[in-house]
Amino acid sequence: MKANGHVFKYGDNVDTDVIIPARYLNSSDPAELATHCMEDIDKEFVNNVKKGDIIVADKNFGCGSSREHAPIAIKAAGVSCVIAETFARIFYRNAINIGLPIIECPEAAAGIAAGDEVEVDFDSGVITNKTKGTSFQGQPFPEFMQKIIKAEGLVNYINAK
């Protein structure tokens, strides 16, 4: 399983309130949430993101509230993967539970810039910056997590069993 896209880059402590602002939580419709994804940190994100694009961030991505809406909004916006130095634990769980691939790799977070074209191989954990010709070794997903992501989330995975 692979992801391939252009990078949107953010810094430390991107919290769930900027991923999907609380004023939009009256909806649980993924398509509606996607229209407001990242708007408080990057007004042009929703206008520029294309299916397959990748978010790269520094430390503690997804901190703040435990809302599942945050990874849902990112996934529904078309983002194929989030790479960060570290993730908030609850965001990490929520992302896997809804089938949004995420990968921790401090070297990749430091070595990838906004606009770079990046490919992620989830089987091996290798992150390739095609723009700069560099590669980084991230932590590959265990097989059971790959199955959850391939099923588009935990509920679908369980229902298919």
C-alpha positions in Angstrom: 0.0 0.0 0.0 1.4 3.4 -1.0 0.5 7.1 -0.8 1.8 9.7 -3.2 1.2 13.4 -3.3 2.4 16.9 -2.7 3.1 18.2 0.8 1.4 20.7 3.0 3.8 21.5 5.9 2.9 22.6 9.4 4.9 23.0 12.7 4.5 21.8 16.3 1.3 21.3 18.2 -1.2 21.5 15.4 -4.3 20.9 17.5 -7.7 19.5 16.6 -9.3 23.0 16.9 -7.3 24.2 13.9 -7.7 20.9 12.0 -11.5 21.3 12.3 -12.7 24.3 14.2 -15.3 23.6 17.0 -17.8 25.9 15.2 -18.2 23.2 12.5 -18.7 20.3 14.8 -22.5 20.4 14.5 -22.0 18.3 11.4 -20.6 14.7 11.3 -20.8 14.6 7.5 -17.2 13.9 6.2 -17.7 16.0 3.0 -19.0 19.0 5.0 -16.1 18.7 7.5 -13.6 18.6 4.6 -14.7 22.0 3.4 -13.4 23.5 6.7 -10.3 21.3 7.2 -7.2 23.3 8.4 -9.0 26.7 7.7 -7.8 28.3 11.0 -4.2 27.5 10.3 -4.2 27.6 6.4 -7.1 29.4 4.7 -6.1 28.1 1.3 -5.7 24.4 2.3 -9.2 23.4 1.1 -8.7 25.3 -2.2 -5.3 23.7 -2.9 -5.4 20.2 -1.5 -5.8 17.4 -4.1 -6.6 13.8 -3.7 -3.5 12.0 -2.5 -1.7 15.0 -1.0 0.2 14.5 2.2 0.4 16.6 5.4 3.8 16.8 7.1 4.1 18.3 10.6 6.5 18.5 13.5 5.8 17.4 17.1 2.5 16.6 18.7 0.2 16.7 15.7 -3.5 16.3 16.6 -3.2 17.5 20.2 -6.1 19.0 22.0 -9.6 17.5 22.2 -10.3 13.9 21.4 -12.7 14.6 18.6 -12.8 12.0 15.8 -13.9 14.8 13.4 -10.2 15.9 13.0 -8.9 12.8 11.2 -12.2 12.4 9.4 -11.9 16.0 8.0 -8.3 15.4 6.9 -9.2 12.1 5.2 -12.4 13.5 3.5 -10.3 16.4 2.2 -8.3 13.9 0.1 -5.2 13.6 2.2 -3.6 10.2 1.8 -1.2 10.3 4.7 0.0 12.4 7.6 3.7 12.3 8.5 4.8 13.9 11.7 7.7 13.8 14.2 5.1 12.7 16.8 1.3 12.5 17.1 -0.9 13.0 20.1 -2.0 9.6 21.3 -5.7 10.1 20.9 -5.3 11.5 17.4 -3.1 8.5 16.5 -5.9 6.1 17.6 -8.7 8.0 16.0 -6.8 8.2 12.7 -6.2 4.4 12.6 -9.8 3.8 13.7 -11.2 5.8 10.7 -8.6 4.5 8.2 -6.3 7.5 7.8 -2.7 6.4 7.4 -0.3 8.2 9.6 3.4 7.6 10.1 5.9 9.0 12.7 9.3 9.9 11.3 11.3 12.8 12.8 13.9 12.8 10.0 11.1 13.0 7.3 9.4 15.8 9.2 12.6 17.7 9.2 13.7 16.9 5.7 10.5 17.5 3.7 9.3 21.0 2.7 5.9 22.3 1.6 5.2 21.5 -2.0 7.7 18.5 -2.2 6.3 15.4 -3.9 6.5 12.5 -1.5 5.7 8.8 -1.7 5.1 6.6 1.4 5.3 2.8 1.3 3.3 1.6 4.2 4.5 -1.9 4.0 8.2 -1.0 4.5 7.8 2.4 6.2 10.0 4.1 3.6 9.2 7.7 2.9 10.7 9.0 -0.4 11.0 12.7 -1.1 10.9 12.6 -4.9 11.6 16.3 -5.2 14.9 16.1 -3.3 15.8 12.5 -4.0 16.0 11.6 -0.3 14.5 8.7 1.6 13.6 8.2 5.3 12.8 5.1 7.3 9.6 5.5 9.2 7.9 2.9 11.4 5.9 0.5 9.1 2.4 -0.4 10.2 1.9 -3.8 11.8 -0.1 -6.1 9.5 -3.3 -5.8 11.5 -3.2 -2.0 11.3 -2.6 -2.2 7.5 -5.8 -4.3 7.3 -7.8 -1.7 9.3 -6.6 1.1 7.0 -7.2 -1.0 3.9 -10.8 -1.6 5.1 -11.2 2.2 5.5 -11.4 1.9 9.3 -12.0 -0.3 12.3 -15.8 -0.6 12.0 -15.5 -1.7 8.3 -12.7 -4.1 9.3 -14.8 -5.7 12.1 -17.9 -5.9 9.9 -16.0 -7.6 7.2 -14.7 -10.4 9.5 
